[in-house]
Amino acid sequence: MPTLLALYAHPDDEAFSGGVLAHYAKLGVDVHLICATRGESGKITDPELEHITDLGAQREQELRDSCAALGIHEPIFLGYHDSGRFERTQTENGSAFMHQDIFEVEAKLRPYIESLNPDVLLTFDPHGGYGHIDHLVIHRAVTALFYSSGTPKRLFYNVLPVSFAERMAQTGINQNLDPKVYGVSDATIAVKLDVSAVIEQKQASMKAHRSQMGANSRFAKMPPEYLEQMQESMKTEYFAVGGTRTPIPSFPLKGFFDGLGFDFD
């Protein structure tokens, strides 16, 4: 069976592709996850966890619980420091991920390509999902890694179609980002995957991130009509091709491994 390696910046970033990770793990694909930071600059949104002094340790365990819910391997942490956002941005912290040399991050990732030998890589798109600086760093490093390593067959980016981003804009969850800037055109979508069969695993994965999905989170405060819309949207995930070393049998693809000699897509 093939191997899929997802690479993200923070615990809970895997929520962007939780359905596809659970989907392929259920089919027998060897699914691994690399996380650049421990998310220690995040914002605690669960009042029951406000006493926590080591948020990094808390979020590290949350990611382990999330991976267990998805049925994938335990996460691999690179050990970089979360750069944070808004008032929590670690501008003066030289160890923050935002300040790291892209080529050094790429070099740090290369041994995992050699040891795991993934067929497919998955990471953020050039917009970093919603422009988070750490997302942009991991995107650049992974894209460079795909082109320099020479072994993974395909690279995919998780993306939001403009139409989906416009619906998110109505909910306020995307903090008023312009959908036409952070979304991608429908013509760019290479894989559109229905993950409703694993939606309970995806939801359990998200709930594992207690510190980020608590009563004070944007999701918890979302009006019921928007929350229902978001929950329905979670049943579909979208991906674009970031690179390939194999022919594309058709476009859009049936799945990540379409045309690679595996019969489950």
SULMOMO-V416786 format. One record per pair of residues at least 6 apart in sequence whose C-alpha atoms are under 7 Angstrom apart, sorted by the first residue. I is the first residue (numbers start at 1). J is the second residue. Records with the same first field share a line. If there is no record, write none. Layout:
I->J ; J
//
This chain:
1->28 ; 29
2->29 ; 30 ; 119
3->29 ; 30 ; 31 ; 118 ; 119 ; 120
4->29 ; 30 ; 31 ; 32 ; 118 ; 119 ; 120 ; 121
5->31 ; 32 ; 33 ; 118 ; 120 ; 121 ; 122
6->32 ; 33 ; 34 ; 121 ; 122 ; 123
7->33 ; 34 ; 35 ; 122 ; 123
8->14 ; 34 ; 35 ; 36 ; 123 ; 138
9->35 ; 36 ; 37 ; 134 ; 135 ; 138
10->35 ; 36 ; 37 ; 38 ; 39
11->35 ; 38 ; 39 ; 59 ; 60 ; 63
12->63 ; 209
15->206
16->158
17->158 ; 237
18->70 ; 202
19->195 ; 198 ; 199 ; 202
20->195
21->31 ; 70
22->70 ; 71 ; 198 ; 201
23->195 ; 198
25->31 ; 71 ; 72
31->72 ; 73
32->72 ; 73 ; 75
33->75 ; 76
34->75 ; 76 ; 77
35->75 ; 76 ; 77 ; 78
36->77 ; 78 ; 79 ; 80
37->77 ; 78 ; 79 ; 80 ; 81 ; 82
38->56 ; 59 ; 60 ; 81 ; 82
39->56 ; 59 ; 82
40->55 ; 56 ; 82
41->82 ; 83 ; 84 ; 88
42->84
43->212
44->50 ; 211 ; 212
45->211 ; 212 ; 213 ; 214 ; 215 ; 216 ; 217
46->210 ; 211 ; 214 ; 215 ; 216
49->211
62->208 ; 209
63->209
64->74 ; 75
65->208
66->205 ; 206 ; 208
67->73 ; 74 ; 75 ; 205
69->201 ; 204 ; 205
70->201 ; 202 ; 205
80->95 ; 96 ; 97
81->95 ; 96 ; 97
82->96 ; 97
83->89 ; 90 ; 96 ; 97 ; 98 ; 134
84->90
90->96
97->134
98->133 ; 134 ; 137
102->137 ; 141
103->141
105->141
106->141 ; 142 ; 144 ; 145
110->145
118->152
119->152 ; 153 ; 154
120->152 ; 153 ; 154 ; 155
121->152 ; 154 ; 155 ; 156
122->155 ; 156 ; 157
123->139 ; 156 ; 157 ; 158
124->135 ; 139 ; 157 ; 158
125->139 ; 157 ; 158 ; 159
126->136 ; 139
127->136 ; 182
128->135 ; 136 ; 139
129->159 ; 182
130->182
146->152 ; 155
153->244 ; 245 ; 246
154->243 ; 244 ; 245
155->241 ; 242 ; 243 ; 244
156->239 ; 240 ; 241 ; 242
157->239 ; 240 ; 241 ; 242
158->238 ; 239 ; 240
159->184 ; 238 ; 239 ; 240
160->183 ; 184 ; 238
161->183 ; 184 ; 185 ; 186
162->179 ; 180 ; 183 ; 184 ; 185
165->179 ; 183
166->179
168->174
169->176
171->222 ; 226
173->218
188->240
189->238 ; 239 ; 240 ; 252
190->239 ; 240 ; 241 ; 251 ; 252 ; 253
191->238 ; 239 ; 240 ; 252 ; 253 ; 254 ; 255
192->236 ; 237 ; 238 ; 239
193->236 ; 237 ; 238
194->235 ; 236 ; 237
195->235 ; 236
196->235
199->235
207->213
214->220
248->259
249->259
254->265
255->265
257->265
258->265
//
